[in-house]
Amino acid sequence: MKSVRSVLSIVVVGLAWALPSAAQYQALGSVTTHSQGLVRTETTLQEGANPLDRFKLIHLRRQGPPHAPRATLLFLPPLGTNFSLYEQPDPHGPVGSSIAGFFALRGFDVYGYSPRMEGLPAGTCETGVLDCSVLAGWNLASVVRDVTYIRGLIEAESPGARVFLGGVSLGSISAMATVDEHPADYAGVILWEGMLYSDDPVVVALNGPYCAQLEAQLAAGITADGVGGGVLKQTSYLASTQPDQLTPIPLFPPFLTNHQALVASLSVETPGPVTLPVPGYVLVNGDPAQDRFFFASEPRLYTNVASFNNYSPVALVRDVSCSLAGLETSYVDNLGAFTGPVLAIGGGHGFGAYMQPNLDLFGSSDVTLLLEPDFGHIDHFMTADHRDYVERPILRWLTRH
C-alpha cells in the first residue's frame, strides 16, 4: 500500500511470535511499519525448501498500547490480486479508507494472506527462467494448508482469539474450503461473492468443460496461466491512459476504443468475451453500448487491476471449476459441521443469485445473505460507496456476534 510504504519508520525485525510446531514452514523475517495511526507487520513465510513456495502474512492493528481487540479478522485474497485489495485506499484517501484500515482503526485485529503467486515476474514461467512445475501443487488444498498455519500463528500471538474468516471471490471460496477442513477453528465466516457448489444443472453443465480443459492442461504439464490477467492489465492500462484510441489488442474487434474494450471485457454477460462460472455473470456491471460502468469508480478499478498477479495456478482454478461441476466434493463435504454465523454478500450479476445452495450446506442456523440485484461480481468493492455495501454491513454483523 503506497501510503504505508511512505512511513515515518521502517524496522526490519525477526518473527514477533513463537511459531507453532510445523516443521515444513519457516519464517524468513518481517517488516513493521507505522503510519496514520496503524501498525502494519508483513511476514514472509515459506513451506518446504523451494523458494517459490513463499507467501505473506500481514497484520494490521491500531497504534497504541496493547489492547484486547473487538475480534480478529482474517481476510483471504481473490484470484487476481492479493491482500493488497483489502489495503487499497480510496483515490487520494488515507490508509483508513481501505477495508483493512476501516476495521483496524475500529479496534479489530486484521490479518491477511497474500498467496504464493504474488510477485512472480511476467514471462519467467514460459521462458524457463523459473521452474514453475511447483505450481502444479498450488491448489485449493495448499491454500487451506497455508491459512491453517496462519491460524496457528494467530493463536500463538493471541490465545483464544475469536477469528472471523472470509474474503471476496476466491477469498470466499478459500474460506469455505478452510472451514470445511477445520470447522471448530473459526467464530464466523464471511462469504463475499464466492461459491464451491451448485445444484443448478446449467451451472454444472457450464463448468464441466472448464474442469476437463484444466485437467488436460495439468496433464500436459501446463501449471500456470500467464495470459488472462496480463490481457486484462494491458486493457485496463490502455483504457486509463488512452481511452479514445483504437485498441491494439488483437483479441478485440479493431474498431473498439481502448475504453470500449475494457467495458466489453468486464460487462458483457456470460457467455461473452470472458466466459465465467455462472449464467449472467459480469465482473463489473455496465453497458458496452453506452461505454460506461454503472457503479464502478474507474480510478478505483484501474488501481486494483494494476495490482493483479502475473500468473494464476491452473491447479487452483481446476479445483474451483471441478467443484462447481460437481466432480470435486472434498472442499464442501464437511460444511455441515460448521455451526457458527455465516454472512454472505452477493451480486445479482455475479455469484449472488446462485449462492443459496452453498449456504444450505452449512450446519449454522444463523445465515445472512445480503444481495444487491444490480451488482456484478466485484461491484461491491469497485463502487466509491463501498463502505455502504462492504465495511458497514460487515461491521454491523460482527457487532451482533
N, C-alpha and C positions, 0 to 999 in steps of 0.2 A: 504494500500500500504506500503510495508516494508520500503522503503526509506523515506516515510513521517513519519512513526512512530518513526524512529530514528532521532528525531528532536532536534533542539537546545533548544526549549522551548515549553512547553505544558501548556496552560492556560484553565482551566475549567471556563466557564462563563455562564451567563444566556442568554436568547434569545437575539440576536443582533438587532432585529427589532420588531416593534409593529405588533402583529398578526392581520390580518383581522378578522372581526366578523364571527366566525364559531364555535358555541358552542360545537359541537361534537368533535372538535380537541383540543389537548393541546400539548404544548411543554414541554419536560421533561429535557431539558438542551442541551448544545452544547459544543464542544471541538474545539479549534482553534490551529492549528499548523503552524509553519513557517519553510520552508525548500527549499533550492536550488532556491530561487527567487520566490517562490509561497506561498500564504497564503491559507490554507485549513480549512474550518469550517464544522464540521459534527454535525447536529442537529437531535436529536431523537424526533419523533412526535408520537402521539397516537390518534387514533379515538375511542371515547367512553371509556368504563370502563374496557374492557378486556385487560389485559397486553400483550396478543398475538397480538393485533391489533396495533402493533408498526411498524414504518418504519423510514427510514433515508433520510434526505436531505443533500446533500454535495454541498458546494460552493467552487470553486477553482478560484483564481484570481491571477494576477501578483502582486508581492510585491512592495510596494512603496506608494507614496501619492495617495489619491483617484483620480480616473480618469474616464472620460466618456468612457465606453467600446465601442469597434467597433460594437459589437452586443452581445446578450445574447443567449447562447446555453443551452437547457435543454435536457439532454440525458436520455433515459429510458432503463432499462436493458432487456437482453434476458431472456428466461425462466430458463435456468440452473443456471445462476450466477447473479451477482448484478452489481452495478455501478463500482465495482472493475475491471470489464472488461475494462472500459474506462480509468482506472488508472493503468493498468498493463504496466510497462515499458518493454523495450527490455531486454533480459537477460544481467545482469550486467550493464544495462543502467541507465541514470539519470531519475529523475521524468519527465523531459520534453520530454522523448522518448515515453511517453504514449499518447493516443489520447487526453485525457483531458488536459494533460500538454502542448501538442503541441499548442492547441488553447489558453489556459490561458496565456502562455508566449508571445503570439502574440496579446495580448490586448483584448481578449474576456472574458466576464464573463461566466464561465462554471458552470452549476448546474447539479446535478444528483440525481436520485431517486433510493434508494435500497429498495426492497419490503419487505412485512411482513414476508415472509418465510425465510429471511436471519437469520441465527443463531439458527434455531430450531434444537436441538440436535437429532442425529440419534436414532431411536428406541423409542423415547418418545411418539409418537402418537400411535404406535402399542401396547405398554405396558400399556397405560393409565396414564403414568406419567404426561402427559399434556392432557387436554381436547381439542382435535383437531376438535371437532364439529364446532368450529368457522370458520374453513377453508371452510365450505360449502358456506360462503359468500364472499370468496376471489376469486371473478370472475373478468371479464374484467371491469364491471361497478365499482367495488371497486378501481381498478387501475385508472380509469378515475377520480373518486372522489378524490383520493389522489393527482393526478397530478394537478387537478384543484385547490386544496387547495394550493399546492406549487406555482402554477402560481400566486395566490393571494399574497403569501409571497414575490415573486419577485417584484410584482407591488408595494407593500408597501415599499420595500427597494429601488427600482429604478423606480419611477413613469414614465410611458410612455416608458418603455424598449421595444425594438423590440426583441421578443423572437422567436427563431427558435427551433422547437420541432422535436425530432427524436430519432432513435436508430436502433439497429440491431435485427433481428428476432422478438421475442415478443416485443422488444422495438419499432420496426417499426409498428407492429400491434397495440400496445397501443397508439402510436402517431396517427394512423389513427382513432381509436375509439375516441380519445380525441378531435381532430379537427372536427370530425363528430358532437360531442356534443357542442363544443364551437368554431365554425369556425372563429369568429372575434378576438379571443384572441392571435393568432399567426401570425408572419410575414412570416413564411415559414415552410415547413415540409420536413424532411429528412427520406425517407423510404428505409432502407437498409435491403434487403432480408426478407421481410415480406409481407403478403397479408391476406385479410379477405374475399375475394370474388373471385369466379371463374364462368365463363360461359362455361368452358370446361367439357363436360359430364364425361370424365374419372376422373377428379379431384373430381367432385361432387360425383360420384359413389364410389370413394376410401374413401372419408371422411364420407359418410353416416353411414357405420357400426361403425366407430370410435365414431361418435356422439351418436349412440344408446348405445354402450357399456359404454361410460362415463356417460350418463344419468342413465343407470341401476346401475352403481356404486354409484352415488349420491343418488338414491332412496333406496339403501341398506345401506346407512349411511357411505359409504367409501368416505372420504373427501380429502385424501392425498395419493399421490404416493411416497412411500419411497424406491422403488426398482430400477427404471430405472437409476436415477442419481447415486445411490450407486454402481450399477454394473459398470457403465462407469468409475467412480472414481477408483474403485479397478482395473479394466482392465488397465487404464492409469498408475496407480502407479506401477503395476507389469511390464508393458512394459518399464517403465523408470528405474526400479531397477534391474529386472531380465529378460531382453528381450529374452534370448535364452532358458529359462526354459519352459517346457511344462505347459500350462495353467491349473490351478486347478479349474477354474470356470466351473461348470457343464453345463452352457448354451452353451458352445463351444465344438466342437469336441476335444477329448483329445489329438489328435496328433498335434494340433496347439501350437506354442510357444506363450508366452505372447505378444510378439510384433505382431505376425500374428493375434492374437485375436483382438488386438486393430485396426489394419488396416481393418480387416473384419467388425468390429463394425461400423467404420466411413466411409468406402469407397466402400461398396457393394451397388449398386443402389436399390432403392425401386422397386419392393418388394424384401426384403432381410432380414438379421438378425434383422435389425432395420427398420421397415416399417414406412415410413414418408409421409407427406401430398400430394406430387405430384409425378408423374412418373419420374424415372431417378434421383431422389434426393439422394445426398450423403452429409453428413456433411462436410467431407474433401475429396477432390479428391485424389485418389491413386489407387494402384493395389495390391490386396492381393497376386496374383501370384508372383509378384516381391517383396512383403513385404516392400512396401515403399509408402510414400505420395509424390505427385508430387510437391506441392507448400508449404506445411506447414512446419514451423520451429518446430521441435519436442520439444525443450526446452520451446518454447512459448506455445505449445499445452499442455504440461504437467502442466505448471504453471496455465494455465487457468482452466483446468479440476479439478485440486486440489481445486479450489475455489468454486466449484459447491455447491449449496444448497442441504440439505439432503431430502427435500420434494418439490414436485410440487403440487399445489392445483388442484384437479380434476375439480372443477368448472371453473377454468381459462382455462384449456385445453379443456374442453367441449365447452366453448364459441368460441374458435378458430375453432375446428373441425366442430361444427354445423354451423358456418358461412360459412366455405368452402364447406359444404354440401348443402348450400342454404336453410337451415332450420332456421337459425338465421340471421335476416337482420337489427336488431336495431342499429348495430355499423357502418353501412355504408349507411344508408338511407338518410343522410343529407350531404354527402360529396360534393354534387353539390354546397352547399353554401360556400365552401372554395375556394377562388379565388386567394390566394397567390401562390408564386412559390413553385414548388414541385421538389425535387431531389430524384431520385430512383437509388439505387445501387443494382445490382443483379448478380448472378452467373448462368451460363448455366446449371449447375447440382444442382441448388438449386431452390428457388422460381423464380429466374430471368426470366426464359423463360415463366412464367405464370403471370407476374406482370402487363402487359399492361392493361387488363380489369379493374384492380383496379385503375390504373391511369386515365382511361377514366371516372371514376365516379366523379372525382374532377371537380369543375367549373373553374379551372385555365386554362389560355391559355399559361402558362409558365411551362411546364413539361419537365424534362430532365431524360432520362434513360441511365445509364452507365452499360452496360452488359459485363461481362467477360465470354465468352462462355465456357471456360475450368474449371472455378472455381466451387467448391462445395459451400454449404450453408455458411460456415464460413471461407473460404479460404482468403477472403479479409483481415480479421483480423489475421489469423494464419501465413500468409507469413511474412518472415523477411522484405520484401519490402512493408509492409502495408502502408507506407506513400504515395506511388505511387498510391494506389488503394482506400485509405480512406481519410487521412488527407488532402493531397494536392488537390484532386478533390473537397472536401467539401469546402476548403478554397477558391478556385477559384470561386466556385458557390456563396459563401457568399459575396465575394468581388464584384460580379456583382449585388448583391441585397442589 
